[in-house]
């Protein structure tokens, strides 16, 4: 029988990505001020790597799987709506 109330390891890892995404949205102005135009990697609500490309950023992070890191390019200029 399937226990629908218990999260799997995969679901826990996805939940951490969602938490990091929410943290990014709340701190976007500060992050944009520091990393505008760069690629960043976020793990557990912390910027853990910065690079010129997504591939470079992932490599610098030391994270093995993309399910464990949120990688994005920080926008340049004013953002008119949430990402």
C-alpha positions in Angstrom: 0.0 0.0 0.0 1.3 3.5 -0.8 1.8 5.9 2.1 0.7 9.3 0.5 1.6 11.2 3.7 5.3 10.3 3.7 7.6 12.3 1.4 10.2 10.5 -0.7 13.8 11.6 -0.8 13.1 13.0 -4.3 10.2 15.1 -3.0 12.3 16.4 -0.2 15.0 17.5 -2.7 12.3 19.2 -4.9 10.9 21.0 -1.8 14.4 22.4 -1.1 14.5 23.8 -4.6 11.1 25.5 -4.1 12.4 26.9 -0.8 15.5 28.3 -2.6 13.3 29.8 -5.3 11.1 31.6 -2.8 14.3 32.8 -1.0 15.6 34.1 -4.3 12.4 36.1 -5.0 12.5 37.6 -1.5 16.2 38.6 -1.9 16.3 39.4 -5.6 17.3 43.1 -5.2 20.3 42.3 -3.0 21.3 39.4 -5.2 20.9 41.5 -8.4 23.1 44.2 -6.9 25.9 41.6 -6.2 25.6 39.3 -9.2 23.9 41.2 -12.1 24.5 39.5 -15.4 26.2 36.5 -13.8 25.0 32.9 -13.4 24.5 31.9 -9.8 23.9 28.5 -8.1 21.7 28.4 -5.0 21.6 25.5 -2.6 19.6 25.6 0.7 18.9 29.3 0.3 22.5 30.3 -0.2 24.4 31.4 -3.3 27.1 28.7 -3.5 28.6 29.5 -6.9 28.9 32.2 -9.5 30.1 32.0 -13.1 29.9 33.3 -16.6 27.9 30.2 -17.8 25.4 27.8 -16.3 27.9 24.9 -16.8 30.7 26.8 -15.1 28.5 27.7 -12.2 27.4 24.0 -11.7 31.0 22.9 -11.9 32.1 25.4 -9.3 29.2 24.4 -7.0 30.5 20.9 -6.5 26.8 19.7 -6.6 26.4 16.4 -8.5 22.8 16.6 -9.6 20.7 19.4 -11.0 17.9 18.5 -8.7 20.0 19.8 -5.8 20.8 23.3 -7.1 18.9 26.2 -8.6 20.9 27.7 -11.4 19.9 31.0 -13.1 21.3 34.1 -14.8 20.7 37.2 -12.7 18.8 39.7 -14.8 20.4 43.0 -15.8 18.4 46.1 -15.2 15.0 46.7 -13.8 12.7 43.7 -13.4 9.1 44.6 -14.3 7.5 41.4 -12.9 8.6 38.5 -10.7 10.6 35.7 -12.4 
